[in-house]
Amino acid sequence: MRLILSLSALAAATLAAATPAFAAPGTAQASAQVLGVVLQPLTLTKTSDLDFGTVIGSAASGTVTIDADTGARSTVGGVIGVPTYPGNRGVFQGAGTVLQTVALTLSAPALMTSTANPADTLVVTGLSLDQGGSLLRTIDATSAFTVGVGGVFAIAANQPNGLYTATFNLTADYQ
């Protein structure tokens, strides 16, 4: 039995010597930064309404256009602009974090309605933004940006007299 134990011990020692050594469990570590941007609250305030001014209609239809960049009014067709009240572009003032980009969304009404008779309407052909219709603005070094809004309004033949109104929305979001 002694011989058997010795052979067993020898076999176990040989097996232990032939088995590759396993490394002890190690630790791995990596680092990352924590990042975030804090922005000033974004504000947008209307400083003037979009107004196509006072016009004289006729038996022929026409259009009134207010330029979004300059506020200049032009008329086409059977519409004559009254020069003493030429209207103006809508203007909005915004503020936020310097050099941040702001995306603009303009929601135009389809119709303007007479305040005297809600059955009387005129078509808002479209609204547009200044700077060639750019939907993106960069906030300047003074933390401000300005947006001009113009539009085209269809005046029907024999359009009823009255004050016509509608509401539109301009939304600004950080990008």
MILOSE-877923 format. One record per atom (N, C-alpha, C): residue number from 1; residue in three letters; atom name; x, y, z. Coordinates in nm, 3 decimals. Example, Ala and Ser with C-alpha at 12.3 -4.5 7.8 and 13.67 -1.06 7.14 Angstrom:
BEGIN
PT   k   r  a      xx      yy      zz
PT   1 ALA  N   1.319  -0.569   0.780
PT   1 ALA CA   1.230  -0.450   0.780
PT   1 ALA  C   1.320  -0.330   0.780
PT   2 SER  N   1.285  -0.225   0.708
PT   2 SER CA   1.367  -0.106   0.714
PT   2 SER  C   1.290   0.003   0.787
***
This chain:
BEGIN
PT   k   r  a      xx      yy      zz
PT   1 MET  N   0.081  -0.116   0.000
PT   1 MET CA   0.000   0.000   0.000
PT   1 MET  C   0.087   0.124   0.000
PT   2 ARG  N   0.198   0.113   0.059
PT   2 ARG CA   0.290   0.222   0.061
PT   2 ARG  C   0.332   0.261  -0.079
PT   3 LEU  N   0.357   0.167  -0.159
PT   3 LEU CA   0.396   0.191  -0.297
PT   3 LEU  C   0.283   0.259  -0.373
PT   4 ILE  N   0.166   0.219  -0.351
PT   4 ILE CA   0.051   0.277  -0.420
PT   4 ILE  C   0.037   0.423  -0.379
PT   5 LEU  N   0.053   0.455  -0.252
PT   5 LEU CA   0.042   0.593  -0.208
PT   5 LEU  C   0.152   0.677  -0.268
PT   6 SER  N   0.268   0.623  -0.278
PT   6 SER CA   0.378   0.696  -0.335
PT   6 SER  C   0.354   0.723  -0.481
PT   7 LEU  N   0.302   0.623  -0.552
PT   7 LEU CA   0.273   0.644  -0.694
PT   7 LEU  C   0.161   0.747  -0.710
PT   8 SER  N   0.064   0.742  -0.623
PT   8 SER CA  -0.045   0.838  -0.631
PT   8 SER  C   0.005   0.978  -0.603
PT   9 ALA  N   0.091   0.990  -0.504
PT   9 ALA CA   0.147   1.120  -0.473
PT   9 ALA  C   0.233   1.170  -0.586
PT  10 LEU  N   0.310   1.080  -0.648
PT  10 LEU CA   0.394   1.117  -0.761
PT  10 LEU  C   0.308   1.159  -0.880
PT  11 ALA  N   0.201   1.089  -0.907
PT  11 ALA CA   0.111   1.122  -1.019
PT  11 ALA  C   0.044   1.257  -0.993
PT  12 ALA  N   0.004   1.283  -0.869
PT  12 ALA CA  -0.060   1.410  -0.836
PT  12 ALA  C   0.039   1.525  -0.849
PT  13 ALA  N   0.163   1.502  -0.808
PT  13 ALA CA   0.266   1.606  -0.819
PT  13 ALA  C   0.297   1.634  -0.964
PT  14 THR  N   0.302   1.530  -1.049
PT  14 THR CA   0.329   1.548  -1.191
PT  14 THR  C   0.215   1.623  -1.258
PT  15 LEU  N   0.092   1.591  -1.225
PT  15 LEU CA  -0.025   1.657  -1.283
PT  15 LEU  C  -0.027   1.804  -1.241
PT  16 ALA  N   0.005   1.831  -1.118
PT  16 ALA CA   0.008   1.969  -1.070
PT  16 ALA  C   0.117   2.047  -1.140
PT  17 ALA  N   0.229   1.987  -1.167
PT  17 ALA CA   0.339   2.056  -1.234
PT  17 ALA  C   0.308   2.077  -1.380
PT  18 ALA  N   0.229   1.990  -1.443
PT  18 ALA CA   0.198   2.001  -1.586
PT  18 ALA  C   0.082   2.094  -1.612
PT  19 THR  N   0.002   2.124  -1.513
PT  19 THR CA  -0.112   2.212  -1.531
PT  19 THR  C  -0.063   2.356  -1.535
PT  20 PRO  N  -0.108   2.435  -1.638
PT  20 PRO CA  -0.063   2.573  -1.644
PT  20 PRO  C  -0.115   2.650  -1.524
PT  21 ALA  N  -0.036   2.746  -1.482
PT  21 ALA CA  -0.074   2.827  -1.366
PT  21 ALA  C  -0.179   2.929  -1.412
PT  22 PHE  N  -0.285   2.946  -1.336
PT  22 PHE CA  -0.387   3.046  -1.366
PT  22 PHE  C  -0.354   3.173  -1.291
PT  23 ALA  N  -0.373   3.288  -1.361
PT  23 ALA CA  -0.346   3.416  -1.296
PT  23 ALA  C  -0.454   3.445  -1.194
PT  24 ALA  N  -0.416   3.511  -1.093
PT  24 ALA CA  -0.514   3.549  -0.992
PT  24 ALA  C  -0.609   3.651  -1.054
PT  25 PRO  N  -0.739   3.653  -1.017
PT  25 PRO CA  -0.833   3.751  -1.073
PT  25 PRO  C  -0.781   3.893  -1.052
PT  26 GLY  N  -0.791   3.979  -1.160
PT  26 GLY CA  -0.742   4.116  -1.153
PT  26 GLY  C  -0.857   4.215  -1.159
PT  27 THR  N  -0.823   4.341  -1.164
PT  27 THR CA  -0.923   4.447  -1.174
PT  27 THR  C  -0.891   4.530  -1.297
PT  28 ALA  N  -0.997   4.573  -1.366
PT  28 ALA CA  -0.982   4.663  -1.481
PT  28 ALA  C  -1.053   4.793  -1.448
PT  29 GLN  N  -0.998   4.901  -1.498
PT  29 GLN CA  -1.059   5.030  -1.466
PT  29 GLN  C  -1.047   5.121  -1.588
PT  30 ALA  N  -1.150   5.201  -1.614
PT  30 ALA CA  -1.148   5.302  -1.721
PT  30 ALA  C  -1.215   5.428  -1.665
PT  31 SER  N  -1.183   5.540  -1.726
PT  31 SER CA  -1.239   5.667  -1.680
PT  31 SER  C  -1.320   5.731  -1.792
PT  32 ALA  N  -1.420   5.807  -1.755
PT  32 ALA CA  -1.501   5.885  -1.849
PT  32 ALA  C  -1.536   6.016  -1.782
PT  33 GLN  N  -1.566   6.116  -1.863
PT  33 GLN CA  -1.605   6.245  -1.809
PT  33 GLN  C  -1.755   6.253  -1.795
PT  34 VAL  N  -1.798   6.332  -1.703
PT  34 VAL CA  -1.939   6.366  -1.688
PT  34 VAL  C  -1.956   6.502  -1.755
PT  35 LEU  N  -2.046   6.511  -1.852
PT  35 LEU CA  -2.064   6.634  -1.928
PT  35 LEU  C  -2.210   6.679  -1.922
PT  36 GLY  N  -2.231   6.805  -1.940
PT  36 GLY CA  -2.366   6.859  -1.949
PT  36 GLY  C  -2.358   7.007  -1.982
PT  37 VAL  N  -2.462   7.060  -2.039
PT  37 VAL CA  -2.467   7.202  -2.075
PT  37 VAL  C  -2.588   7.263  -2.004
PT  38 VAL  N  -2.566   7.373  -1.942
PT  38 VAL CA  -2.675   7.448  -1.878
PT  38 VAL  C  -2.696   7.574  -1.962
PT  39 LEU  N  -2.819   7.594  -2.008
PT  39 LEU CA  -2.852   7.710  -2.091
PT  39 LEU  C  -2.942   7.806  -2.015
PT  40 GLN  N  -2.934   7.932  -2.053
PT  40 GLN CA  -3.029   8.030  -1.999
PT  40 GLN  C  -3.167   7.994  -2.052
PT  41 PRO  N  -3.271   8.028  -1.978
PT  41 PRO CA  -3.405   8.006  -2.034
PT  41 PRO  C  -3.421   8.085  -2.164
PT  42 LEU  N  -3.485   8.025  -2.259
PT  42 LEU CA  -3.509   8.089  -2.389
PT  42 LEU  C  -3.638   8.170  -2.379
PT  43 THR  N  -3.633   8.296  -2.423
PT  43 THR CA  -3.753   8.379  -2.422
PT  43 THR  C  -3.783   8.427  -2.564
PT  44 LEU  N  -3.910   8.454  -2.589
PT  44 LEU CA  -3.953   8.508  -2.718
PT  44 LEU  C  -4.072   8.599  -2.689
PT  45 THR  N  -4.059   8.725  -2.731
PT  45 THR CA  -4.161   8.825  -2.704
PT  45 THR  C  -4.198   8.899  -2.832
PT  46 LYS  N  -4.328   8.913  -2.856
PT  46 LYS CA  -4.375   8.992  -2.970
PT  46 LYS  C  -4.354   9.139  -2.940
PT  47 THR  N  -4.288   9.210  -3.033
PT  47 THR CA  -4.273   9.355  -3.015
PT  47 THR  C  -4.362   9.432  -3.111
PT  48 SER  N  -4.406   9.369  -3.221
PT  48 SER CA  -4.506   9.433  -3.307
PT  48 SER  C  -4.582   9.327  -3.385
PT  49 ASP  N  -4.711   9.356  -3.406
PT  49 ASP CA  -4.798   9.266  -3.481
PT  49 ASP  C  -4.771   9.276  -3.630
PT  50 LEU  N  -4.801   9.170  -3.702
PT  50 LEU CA  -4.799   9.172  -3.848
PT  50 LEU  C  -4.929   9.240  -3.892
PT  51 ASP  N  -4.915   9.346  -3.970
PT  51 ASP CA  -5.030   9.428  -4.007
PT  51 ASP  C  -5.018   9.464  -4.154
PT  52 PHE  N  -5.116   9.424  -4.236
PT  52 PHE CA  -5.106   9.461  -4.378
PT  52 PHE  C  -5.159   9.601  -4.406
PT  53 GLY  N  -5.193   9.674  -4.301
PT  53 GLY CA  -5.230   9.814  -4.316
PT  53 GLY  C  -5.373   9.832  -4.363
PT  54 THR  N  -5.399   9.950  -4.416
PT  54 THR CA  -5.531   9.982  -4.468
PT  54 THR  C  -5.524   9.979  -4.619
PT  55 VAL  N  -5.619   9.906  -4.679
PT  55 VAL CA  -5.624   9.895  -4.826
PT  55 VAL  C  -5.766   9.923  -4.873
PT  56 ILE  N  -5.775   9.957  -4.999
PT  56 ILE CA  -5.905   9.979  -5.063
PT  56 ILE  C  -5.926   9.866  -5.162
PT  57 GLY  N  -6.036   9.791  -5.142
PT  57 GLY CA  -6.069   9.683  -5.233
PT  57 GLY  C  -6.146   9.735  -5.353
PT  58 SER  N  -6.177   9.644  -5.444
PT  58 SER CA  -6.251   9.684  -5.565
PT  58 SER  C  -6.327   9.563  -5.617
PT  59 ALA  N  -6.380   9.578  -5.737
PT  59 ALA CA  -6.452   9.467  -5.802
PT  59 ALA  C  -6.355   9.360  -5.851
PT  60 ALA  N  -6.225   9.386  -5.843
PT  60 ALA CA  -6.123   9.287  -5.884
PT  60 ALA  C  -6.046   9.240  -5.760
PT  61 SER  N  -6.013   9.114  -5.758
PT  61 SER CA  -5.935   9.061  -5.646
PT  61 SER  C  -5.790   9.106  -5.655
PT  62 GLY  N  -5.717   9.088  -5.546
PT  62 GLY CA  -5.576   9.124  -5.544
PT  62 GLY  C  -5.508   9.069  -5.421
PT  63 THR  N  -5.385   9.108  -5.403
PT  63 THR CA  -5.311   9.064  -5.284
PT  63 THR  C  -5.237   9.180  -5.220
PT  64 VAL  N  -5.211   9.164  -5.093
PT  64 VAL CA  -5.128   9.257  -5.016
PT  64 VAL  C  -5.013   9.174  -4.962
PT  65 THR  N  -4.890   9.224  -4.980
PT  65 THR CA  -4.772   9.154  -4.930
PT  65 THR  C  -4.695   9.246  -4.837
PT  66 ILE  N  -4.656   9.192  -4.722
PT  66 ILE CA  -4.567   9.261  -4.629
PT  66 ILE  C  -4.435   9.185  -4.630
PT  67 ASP  N  -4.326   9.255  -4.664
PT  67 ASP CA  -4.194   9.194  -4.670
PT  67 ASP  C  -4.144   9.163  -4.529
PT  68 ALA  N  -4.100   9.040  -4.506
PT  68 ALA CA  -4.055   8.998  -4.373
PT  68 ALA  C  -3.925   9.067  -4.331
PT  69 ASP  N  -3.842   9.107  -4.427
PT  69 ASP CA  -3.714   9.172  -4.394
PT  69 ASP  C  -3.729   9.321  -4.369
PT  70 THR  N  -3.805   9.388  -4.454
PT  70 THR CA  -3.811   9.534  -4.449
PT  70 THR  C  -3.942   9.588  -4.392
PT  71 GLY  N  -4.047   9.509  -4.396
PT  71 GLY CA  -4.179   9.557  -4.355
PT  71 GLY  C  -4.251   9.634  -4.463
PT  72 ALA  N  -4.188   9.647  -4.581
PT  72 ALA CA  -4.250   9.723  -4.690
PT  72 ALA  C  -4.375   9.650  -4.741
PT  73 ARG  N  -4.477   9.728  -4.776
PT  73 ARG CA  -4.600   9.671  -4.829
PT  73 ARG  C  -4.605   9.690  -4.979
PT  74 SER  N  -4.658   9.588  -5.047
PT  74 SER CA  -4.685   9.600  -5.191
PT  74 SER  C  -4.823   9.540  -5.217
PT  75 THR  N  -4.889   9.590  -5.322
PT  75 THR CA  -5.021   9.538  -5.358
PT  75 THR  C  -5.020   9.501  -5.506
PT  76 VAL  N  -5.106   9.405  -5.539
PT  76 VAL CA  -5.118   9.359  -5.678
PT  76 VAL  C  -5.267   9.341  -5.706
PT  77 GLY  N  -5.307   9.366  -5.829
PT  77 GLY CA  -5.446   9.345  -5.869
PT  77 GLY  C  -5.535   9.460  -5.827
PT  78 GLY  N  -5.658   9.428  -5.790
PT  78 GLY CA  -5.757   9.530  -5.759
PT  78 GLY  C  -5.750   9.582  -5.616
PT  79 VAL  N  -5.632   9.593  -5.560
PT  79 VAL CA  -5.616   9.643  -5.423
PT  79 VAL  C  -5.524   9.765  -5.427
PT  80 ILE  N  -5.565   9.870  -5.358
PT  80 ILE CA  -5.484   9.992  -5.350
PT  80 ILE  C  -5.448  10.014  -5.203
PT  81 GLY  N  -5.320  10.033  -5.176
PT  81 GLY CA  -5.276  10.059  -5.040
PT  81 GLY  C  -5.297  10.204  -5.003
PT  82 VAL  N  -5.350  10.230  -4.885
PT  82 VAL CA  -5.364  10.367  -4.834
PT  82 VAL  C  -5.228  10.406  -4.777
PT  83 PRO  N  -5.165  10.511  -4.834
PT  83 PRO CA  -5.027  10.543  -4.794
PT  83 PRO  C  -5.010  10.591  -4.651
PT  84 THR  N  -5.115  10.646  -4.591
PT  84 THR CA  -5.100  10.697  -4.454
PT  84 THR  C  -5.096  10.585  -4.350
PT  85 TYR  N  -5.138  10.463  -4.387
PT  85 TYR CA  -5.127  10.349  -4.296
PT  85 TYR  C  -5.079  10.227  -4.373
PT  86 PRO  N  -4.945  10.218  -4.391
PT  86 PRO CA  -4.889  10.113  -4.476
PT  86 PRO  C  -4.871   9.977  -4.408
PT  87 GLY  N  -4.902   9.967  -4.280
PT  87 GLY CA  -4.882   9.840  -4.210
PT  87 GLY  C  -4.735   9.818  -4.177
PT  88 ASN  N  -4.705   9.698  -4.128
PT  88 ASN CA  -4.567   9.665  -4.093
PT  88 ASN  C  -4.552   9.515  -4.070
PT  89 ARG  N  -4.428   9.473  -4.071
PT  89 ARG CA  -4.400   9.332  -4.045
PT  89 ARG  C  -4.416   9.303  -3.896
PT  90 GLY  N  -4.439   9.179  -3.863
PT  90 GLY CA  -4.438   9.138  -3.724
PT  90 GLY  C  -4.294   9.124  -3.679
PT  91 VAL  N  -4.266   9.160  -3.556
PT  91 VAL CA  -4.129   9.148  -3.504
PT  91 VAL  C  -4.134   9.082  -3.366
PT  92 PHE  N  -4.043   8.987  -3.348
PT  92 PHE CA  -4.027   8.918  -3.221
PT  92 PHE  C  -3.884   8.935  -3.175
PT  93 GLN  N  -3.868   8.954  -3.044
PT  93 GLN CA  -3.735   8.962  -2.983
PT  93 GLN  C  -3.717   8.838  -2.897
PT  94 GLY  N  -3.601   8.774  -2.913
PT  94 GLY CA  -3.571   8.656  -2.833
PT  94 GLY  C  -3.443   8.676  -2.756
PT  95 ALA  N  -3.426   8.597  -2.653
PT  95 ALA CA  -3.303   8.600  -2.573
PT  95 ALA  C  -3.273   8.460  -2.523
PT  96 GLY  N  -3.143   8.435  -2.504
PT  96 GLY CA  -3.101   8.305  -2.456
PT  96 GLY  C  -2.950   8.303  -2.439
PT  97 THR  N  -2.892   8.186  -2.447
PT  97 THR CA  -2.749   8.168  -2.426
PT  97 THR  C  -2.671   8.205  -2.551
PT  98 VAL  N  -2.567   8.285  -2.533
PT  98 VAL CA  -2.483   8.334  -2.642
PT  98 VAL  C  -2.432   8.217  -2.727
PT  99 LEU  N  -2.439   8.236  -2.860
PT  99 LEU CA  -2.389   8.146  -2.964
PT  99 LEU  C  -2.466   8.014  -2.976
PT 100 GLN  N  -2.576   8.000  -2.906
PT 100 GLN CA  -2.659   7.881  -2.923
PT 100 GLN  C  -2.748   7.898  -3.045
PT 101 THR  N  -2.783   7.788  -3.108
PT 101 THR CA  -2.871   7.789  -3.225
PT 101 THR  C  -3.015   7.767  -3.179
PT 102 VAL  N  -3.104   7.843  -3.241
PT 102 VAL CA  -3.246   7.835  -3.211
PT 102 VAL  C  -3.319   7.797  -3.340
PT 103 ALA  N  -3.409   7.700  -3.332
PT 103 ALA CA  -3.493   7.661  -3.445
PT 103 ALA  C  -3.629   7.728  -3.430
PT 104 LEU  N  -3.677   7.786  -3.540
PT 104 LEU CA  -3.805   7.857  -3.539
PT 104 LEU  C  -3.911   7.776  -3.612
PT 105 THR  N  -4.032   7.780  -3.560
PT 105 THR CA  -4.148   7.717  -3.624
PT 105 THR  C  -4.258   7.822  -3.631
PT 106 LEU  N  -4.306   7.846  -3.752
PT 106 LEU CA  -4.411   7.946  -3.775
PT 106 LEU  C  -4.539   7.875  -3.812
PT 107 SER  N  -4.645   7.901  -3.738
PT 107 SER CA  -4.776   7.841  -3.764
PT 107 SER  C  -4.869   7.951  -3.813
PT 108 ALA  N  -4.903   7.946  -3.940
PT 108 ALA CA  -4.985   8.050  -4.002
PT 108 ALA  C  -5.133   8.013  -3.998
PT 109 PRO  N  -5.220   8.113  -3.980
PT 109 PRO CA  -5.363   8.087  -3.992
PT 109 PRO  C  -5.401   8.078  -4.140
PT 110 ALA  N  -5.508   8.010  -4.169
PT 110 ALA CA  -5.555   8.000  -4.307
PT 110 ALA  C  -5.641   8.121  -4.345
PT 111 LEU  N  -5.713   8.174  -4.247
PT 111 LEU CA  -5.807   8.283  -4.273
PT 111 LEU  C  -5.793   8.391  -4.167
PT 112 MET  N  -5.829   8.513  -4.207
PT 112 MET CA  -5.852   8.622  -4.113
PT 112 MET  C  -6.002   8.646  -4.112
PT 113 THR  N  -6.055   8.680  -3.997
PT 113 THR CA  -6.199   8.696  -3.981
PT 113 THR  C  -6.232   8.841  -3.946
PT 114 SER  N  -6.340   8.891  -4.001
PT 114 SER CA  -6.386   9.027  -3.971
PT 114 SER  C  -6.435   9.033  -3.827
PT 115 THR  N  -6.395   9.141  -3.758
PT 115 THR CA  -6.443   9.159  -3.621
PT 115 THR  C  -6.590   9.203  -3.619
PT 116 ALA  N  -6.638   9.260  -3.729
PT 116 ALA CA  -6.777   9.306  -3.738
PT 116 ALA  C  -6.871   9.192  -3.776
PT 117 ASN  N  -6.826   9.103  -3.864
PT 117 ASN CA  -6.909   8.993  -3.912
PT 117 ASN  C  -6.821   8.870  -3.932
PT 118 PRO  N  -6.822   8.775  -3.840
PT 118 PRO CA  -6.734   8.658  -3.850
PT 118 PRO  C  -6.754   8.573  -3.977
PT 119 ALA  N  -6.863   8.595  -4.048
PT 119 ALA CA  -6.883   8.523  -4.174
PT 119 ALA  C  -6.793   8.580  -4.284
PT 120 ASP  N  -6.745   8.703  -4.266
PT 120 ASP CA  -6.656   8.765  -4.365
PT 120 ASP  C  -6.512   8.727  -4.333
PT 121 THR  N  -6.446   8.665  -4.430
PT 121 THR CA  -6.308   8.621  -4.409
PT 121 THR  C  -6.223   8.660  -4.529
PT 122 LEU  N  -6.093   8.660  -4.508
PT 122 LEU CA  -6.000   8.672  -4.620
PT 122 LEU  C  -5.888   8.570  -4.600
PT 123 VAL  N  -5.828   8.528  -4.709
PT 123 VAL CA  -5.731   8.419  -4.707
PT 123 VAL  C  -5.591   8.471  -4.676
PT 124 VAL  N  -5.526   8.404  -4.583
PT 124 VAL CA  -5.383   8.427  -4.558
PT 124 VAL  C  -5.310   8.329  -4.649
PT 125 THR  N  -5.253   8.382  -4.756
PT 125 THR CA  -5.186   8.295  -4.855
PT 125 THR  C  -5.061   8.231  -4.796
PT 126 GLY  N  -4.992   8.303  -4.709
PT 126 GLY CA  -4.874   8.246  -4.644
PT 126 GLY  C  -4.805   8.349  -4.558
PT 127 LEU  N  -4.733   8.301  -4.460
PT 127 LEU CA  -4.648   8.385  -4.377
PT 127 LEU  C  -4.503   8.342  -4.401
PT 128 SER  N  -4.411   8.436  -4.381
PT 128 SER CA  -4.270   8.404  -4.404
PT 128 SER  C  -4.183   8.472  -4.299
PT 129 LEU  N  -4.065   8.416  -4.279
PT 129 LEU CA  -3.967   8.471  -4.187
PT 129 LEU  C  -3.864   8.553  -4.262
PT 130 ASP  N  -3.806   8.649  -4.194
PT 130 ASP CA  -3.699   8.729  -4.255
PT 130 ASP  C  -3.575   8.641  -4.277
PT 131 GLN  N  -3.469   8.701  -4.325
PT 131 GLN CA  -3.343   8.632  -4.356
PT 131 GLN  C  -3.366   8.517  -4.455
PT 132 GLY  N  -3.448   8.545  -4.556
PT 132 GLY CA  -3.472   8.444  -4.659
PT 132 GLY  C  -3.552   8.325  -4.612
PT 133 GLY  N  -3.627   8.342  -4.505
PT 133 GLY CA  -3.709   8.233  -4.453
PT 133 GLY  C  -3.631   8.137  -4.364
PT 134 SER  N  -3.512   8.178  -4.322
PT 134 SER CA  -3.428   8.090  -4.239
PT 134 SER  C  -3.501   8.047  -4.112
PT 135 LEU  N  -3.501   7.917  -4.086
PT 135 LEU CA  -3.565   7.863  -3.968
PT 135 LEU  C  -3.468   7.849  -3.851
PT 136 LEU  N  -3.340   7.884  -3.873
PT 136 LEU CA  -3.240   7.875  -3.768
PT 136 LEU  C  -3.180   8.012  -3.740
PT 137 ARG  N  -3.160   8.042  -3.613
PT 137 ARG CA  -3.096   8.166  -3.573
PT 137 ARG  C  -2.989   8.132  -3.471
PT 138 THR  N  -2.884   8.214  -3.471
PT 138 THR CA  -2.780   8.200  -3.370
PT 138 THR  C  -2.790   8.321  -3.278
PT 139 ILE  N  -2.794   8.294  -3.150
PT 139 ILE CA  -2.806   8.402  -3.052
PT 139 ILE  C  -2.674   8.479  -3.050
PT 140 ASP  N  -2.684   8.611  -3.059
PT 140 ASP CA  -2.563   8.695  -3.072
PT 140 ASP  C  -2.495   8.719  -2.937
PT 141 ALA  N  -2.387   8.796  -2.941
PT 141 ALA CA  -2.304   8.821  -2.821
PT 141 ALA  C  -2.378   8.899  -2.713
PT 142 THR  N  -2.490   8.962  -2.749
PT 142 THR CA  -2.569   9.033  -2.648
PT 142 THR  C  -2.678   8.944  -2.589
PT 143 SER  N  -2.677   8.816  -2.622
PT 143 SER CA  -2.776   8.717  -2.577
PT 143 SER  C  -2.912   8.735  -2.645
PT 144 ALA  N  -2.915   8.802  -2.761
PT 144 ALA CA  -3.044   8.834  -2.824
PT 144 ALA  C  -3.051   8.784  -2.969
PT 145 PHE  N  -3.173   8.773  -3.019
PT 145 PHE CA  -3.199   8.752  -3.161
PT 145 PHE  C  -3.333   8.816  -3.194
PT 146 THR  N  -3.349   8.854  -3.321
PT 146 THR CA  -3.471   8.919  -3.368
PT 146 THR  C  -3.525   8.839  -3.486
PT 147 VAL  N  -3.657   8.830  -3.494
PT 147 VAL CA  -3.722   8.760  -3.605
PT 147 VAL  C  -3.830   8.851  -3.662
PT 148 GLY  N  -3.825   8.873  -3.794
PT 148 GLY CA  -3.929   8.947  -3.864
PT 148 GLY  C  -4.022   8.849  -3.936
PT 149 VAL  N  -4.151   8.881  -3.938
PT 149 VAL CA  -4.251   8.796  -4.004
PT 149 VAL  C  -4.329   8.881  -4.102
PT 150 GLY  N  -4.339   8.833  -4.225
PT 150 GLY CA  -4.419   8.898  -4.328
PT 150 GLY  C  -4.525   8.802  -4.378
PT 151 GLY  N  -4.602   8.847  -4.475
PT 151 GLY CA  -4.705   8.759  -4.525
PT 151 GLY  C  -4.771   8.810  -4.652
PT 152 VAL  N  -4.852   8.723  -4.710
PT 152 VAL CA  -4.929   8.755  -4.830
PT 152 VAL  C  -5.076   8.729  -4.797
PT 153 PHE  N  -5.161   8.828  -4.829
PT 153 PHE CA  -5.302   8.822  -4.794
PT 153 PHE  C  -5.384   8.843  -4.921
PT 154 ALA  N  -5.478   8.754  -4.944
PT 154 ALA CA  -5.564   8.762  -5.063
PT 154 ALA  C  -5.689   8.842  -5.030
PT 155 ILE  N  -5.711   8.946  -5.109
PT 155 ILE CA  -5.830   9.029  -5.093
PT 155 ILE  C  -5.924   8.992  -5.209
PT 156 ALA  N  -6.041   8.941  -5.174
PT 156 ALA CA  -6.137   8.898  -5.276
PT 156 ALA  C  -6.200   9.018  -5.346
PT 157 ALA  N  -6.252   8.994  -5.464
PT 157 ALA CA  -6.330   9.098  -5.533
PT 157 ALA  C  -6.447   9.134  -5.442
PT 158 ASN  N  -6.472   9.264  -5.427
PT 158 ASN CA  -6.581   9.315  -5.343
PT 158 ASN  C  -6.571   9.266  -5.197
PT 159 GLN  N  -6.448   9.256  -5.148
PT 159 GLN CA  -6.426   9.214  -5.008
PT 159 GLN  C  -6.502   9.310  -4.916
PT 160 PRO  N  -6.581   9.257  -4.823
PT 160 PRO CA  -6.654   9.347  -4.731
PT 160 PRO  C  -6.557   9.430  -4.646
PT 161 ASN  N  -6.599   9.554  -4.618
PT 161 ASN CA  -6.519   9.643  -4.532
PT 161 ASN  C  -6.508   9.583  -4.393
PT 162 GLY  N  -6.403   9.618  -4.322
PT 162 GLY CA  -6.393   9.578  -4.183
PT 162 GLY  C  -6.249   9.555  -4.139
PT 163 LEU  N  -6.234   9.537  -4.010
PT 163 LEU CA  -6.107   9.501  -3.951
PT 163 LEU  C  -6.101   9.349  -3.947
PT 164 TYR  N  -5.999   9.292  -4.007
PT 164 TYR CA  -5.982   9.146  -4.012
PT 164 TYR  C  -5.865   9.107  -3.922
PT 165 THR  N  -5.885   9.001  -3.844
PT 165 THR CA  -5.780   8.957  -3.753
PT 165 THR  C  -5.765   8.805  -3.755
PT 166 ALA  N  -5.649   8.762  -3.711
PT 166 ALA CA  -5.620   8.620  -3.689
PT 166 ALA  C  -5.498   8.616  -3.598
PT 167 THR  N  -5.473   8.502  -3.543
PT 167 THR CA  -5.357   8.482  -3.458
PT 167 THR  C  -5.263   8.382  -3.523
PT 168 PHE  N  -5.133   8.410  -3.513
PT 168 PHE CA  -5.035   8.311  -3.557
PT 168 PHE  C  -4.935   8.291  -3.445
PT 169 ASN  N  -4.865   8.178  -3.451
PT 169 ASN CA  -4.769   8.144  -3.348
PT 169 ASN  C  -4.630   8.130  -3.405
PT 170 LEU  N  -4.532   8.179  -3.331
PT 170 LEU CA  -4.392   8.159  -3.362
PT 170 LEU  C  -4.332   8.089  -3.240
PT 171 THR  N  -4.267   7.977  -3.263
PT 171 THR CA  -4.206   7.900  -3.156
PT 171 THR  C  -4.056   7.895  -3.178
PT 172 ALA  N  -3.979   7.910  -3.070
PT 172 ALA CA  -3.833   7.902  -3.076
PT 172 ALA  C  -3.789   7.791  -2.981
PT 173 ASP  N  -3.702   7.703  -3.031
PT 173 ASP CA  -3.649   7.592  -2.949
PT 173 ASP  C  -3.498   7.585  -2.966
PT 174 TYR  N  -3.427   7.560  -2.856
PT 174 TYR CA  -3.283   7.537  -2.865
PT 174 TYR  C  -3.258   7.411  -2.949
PT 175 GLN  N  -3.150   7.413  -3.024
PT 175 GLN CA  -3.109   7.296  -3.101
PT 175 GLN  C  -2.985   7.236  -3.043
***
